[in-house]
Amino acid sequence: WLLSSLPAHSSHLVDSENRVMVRVHHPSMDFPAGSGDPLNPNAPIIHVAGELIKYGVSEQVGPLDFRLTKLVRGCFGSEGKIALHPADTALCILSPETMTQFNSIGLAFGDSVSIEAYGIGDTLPVAASLANVGLAIRPLPPCHLNVKFDSGQNMQISWMRRSRLDRGWRDYADLPIDEPQLAFDVQIESGPTLLATIQLQSENLEIPSATIGNWGLPSGASLTISVQQRGAYAVSVTTTLSIVLP
């Protein structure tokens, strides 16, 4: 369990500010040392209250205590679980030997499942439930959503896709495409009014000034731009940006 609270942190940057302080139940228990690089595809992974966290370094600081540093937060579709995790929160380390793929037991993406576990000598099981299984195969939400207007007042919208395939950091190299094709849904709204819905297969979109004029909105009106990536199995969480019409 956590010895001290673990503050939230962005999933887009390595968390070098925080540390996971852990106390185990038995002196024979430990944590893999790590390679020092949490971006390594084989970096150890822990589970804390629904959030999956990779770490780069594990140090034993007491007979039952460990300090985990160089963290990557919200891995494998668990960004929505990044939060302030208080002290005494349960923690476990993931290993291939103790994991089961949801599709190997007949579950489909988005299903809910209840799990019961018996320990040696237990007469009653410990029960847990999980909603929306398969989050790791859901596309990650696009990032760097940007909107600007050119000299002709055409709206230029751009964003960047993100890949679930973790093959390590490569400078000056694009991430591999982890879906059969790129496919995005873009929505433009003004308050409760839906102005446009566009499906496309690129990471940029131009809205002509004539189209914007047909919306009949005054200068200074607020717009909300929403982008989702459509994958083979599911649709990503929505990335949004609010702007003001010039």
Secondary structure by P-SEA (a helix, b strand, c coil): cccbbbbbbbcccccccbbbbbbccccccccccccccccccccbbbbcccbbbbbcbbbbccccbbbbcccccccccccccccccccccbbbbbccccccccccccccccbbbbbbbbcccccbbbbbbbccccccccccccccbbbbbccccbbbbbbbbbbccccccccccccccccccccbbbbbbccccccccccccccbbbbcaaaaaaccccccbbbbbbbbbbcccccccbbbbbbbcc
